[in-house]
């Protein structure tokens, strides 16, 4: 009897040790923001679950790292983030890792399309067109996250004087870029964890097919309202616009960290009137009253767009919900009759 018990205990111990070893072989993966987390989650399905840093309704533009986030980074084998121009709060924590983790800056992913910042809040000077007929001119956006469009200057802690580079960092709002991000995630994870490389590559193939179907669906959704101009809270949608040819006319604020002054709001209200903008869109994380100020005395309607998925639950389906939500919000608001 005692021998049987000892055998059972030994078997249980060996099984537990094997389970722990198997888990240890799967890399600890940390991802900065929800849209990227969604794509990495899809790549890791059946293998593991990546941790997310910016949770809930928080914005990467204004996020402060929590102790739990710092602990996750310390334990990480792989960290995926967009880059210095978006999650500036991660710069010092990632440097402190001292090379322990593989840090993947996804703005450098092969095949990624990067668009320059646009000039000014209303981004007025679109003076040349691409072959597809919608303008592709992009100047220098006042998106250095330290300058107010109407002459003020403000900087969030840690952001003063910080240059965010030449490119718009809301890269994920193009399905082509989502495919490039997913491919880079699968490549890095396959190298880091070769035992599960086949699973990562199979998941990539399935995700790529789903993204293709999503792309066609969204193109059909926004087709009826492509030519109707609208105003957004901050200039986060350039990749979506560029890919689908929708007609953004300007943004309320140049930087989401810096609230616009009275002169800026007056400027945008005049822009709405001049262009006959159909809709002005708020965002969940930021002050909706500003939108009401802008549309006062105009015929424009108000709506909400959520480019960073603040209101969505994390997971592999989040990216698809996010893109569909933007498309349907545009269609529903822009399609309203005056």
LINLIN-V182139 format. One record per residue. RES is the residue in one small letter. PHI is phi in whole degrees, -180 to 180 (999 if undefined). Layout:
res,phi
RES,PHI
RES,PHI
This chain:
res,phi
x,999
x,-63
x,-63
x,-64
x,-65
x,-63
x,-64
x,-63
x,-63
x,-64
x,-62
x,-62
x,-64
x,-66
x,-62
x,-62
x,-63
x,-65
x,-64
x,-62
x,-63
x,-64
x,-65
x,-64
x,-71
x,-81
x,-66
x,-79
x,-116
x,-123
x,-126
x,-72
x,-127
x,-58
x,-61
x,-72
x,-57
x,-62
x,-67
x,-68
x,-59
x,-62
x,-68
x,-93
x,-55
x,85
x,-117
x,-167
x,-127
x,-74
x,-86
x,-116
x,-90
x,-86
x,-100
x,59
x,-93
x,-69
x,-113
x,-64
x,-70
x,-129
x,-77
x,-115
x,-64
x,-93
x,-56
x,-65
x,-65
x,-62
x,-65
x,-63
x,-66
x,-63
x,-90
x,-71
x,-95
x,-137
x,-125
x,-107
x,-142
x,-74
x,151
x,-58
x,-75
x,-118
x,-101
x,-62
x,-64
x,-91
x,-57
x,-68
x,-58
x,-71
x,-63
x,-69
x,-67
x,61
x,85
x,-63
x,-102
x,-81
x,-101
x,-110
x,-90
x,-73
x,-65
x,-99
x,-62
x,-58
x,83
x,-77
x,-90
x,-118
x,-108
x,-66
x,-59
x,-96
x,-85
x,65
x,-65
x,-79
x,38
x,-77
x,-85
x,-90
x,-119
x,-149
x,-119
x,-84
x,-65
x,-83
x,93
x,-112
x,-71
x,-121
x,-75
x,-136
x,-97
x,-93
x,-70
x,-77
x,-107
x,-85
x,60
x,-141
x,-123
x,-88
x,-65
x,-97
x,106
x,-76
x,-140
x,-144
x,-141
x,-73
x,-53
x,87
x,-110
x,-58
x,69
x,-83
x,-87
x,-97
x,82
x,-94
x,-117
x,-68
x,-99
x,-84
x,-66
x,-72
x,-81
x,-120
x,-63
x,-65
x,-68
x,-60
x,-64
x,-66
x,-65
x,-64
x,-65
x,-67
x,-61
x,-64
x,-63
x,-63
x,-67
x,-65
x,-71
x,-75
x,-135
x,-61
x,-62
x,-112
x,-58
x,-62
x,-66
x,-62
x,-71
x,-66
x,-65
x,-63
x,-61
x,-65
x,-66
x,-61
x,-64
x,-64
x,-66
x,-62
x,-66
x,-61
x,-57
x,-63
x,-62
x,-68
x,-57
x,-69
x,-64
x,-89
x,-54
x,-69
x,-121
x,-57
x,-95
x,-93
x,-73
x,-147
x,-114
x,-114
x,-67
x,-139
x,-77
x,-111
x,-114
x,-59
x,-69
x,-64
x,-60
x,-60
x,-75
x,-106
x,73
x,-80
x,-112
x,-67
x,-107
x,164
x,-129
x,-68
x,-122
x,-73
x,-124
x,-65
x,-81
x,-118
x,-72
x,-72
x,-88
x,-62
x,-63
x,-66
x,-65
x,-64
x,-59
x,-70
x,-60
x,-65
x,-63
x,-60
x,-66
x,-63
x,-83
x,66
x,-57
x,-77
x,-141
x,-123
x,-107
x,-87
x,-131
x,-59
x,-79
x,-118
x,-64
x,-70
x,-61
x,-61
x,-66
x,-62
x,-65
x,-68
x,-88
x,-60
x,80
x,-119
x,-94
x,-73
x,-95
x,-114
x,-147
x,-134
x,-123
x,-131
x,-68
x,-107
x,63
x,-60
x,-95
x,-103
x,-80
x,-61
x,151
x,-64
x,-87
x,-58
x,-58
x,-69
x,-63
x,-59
x,-66
x,-65
x,-63
x,-62
x,-63
x,-72
x,-64
x,-63
x,-61
x,-69
x,-75
x,-70
x,-87
x,-68
x,-84
x,-67
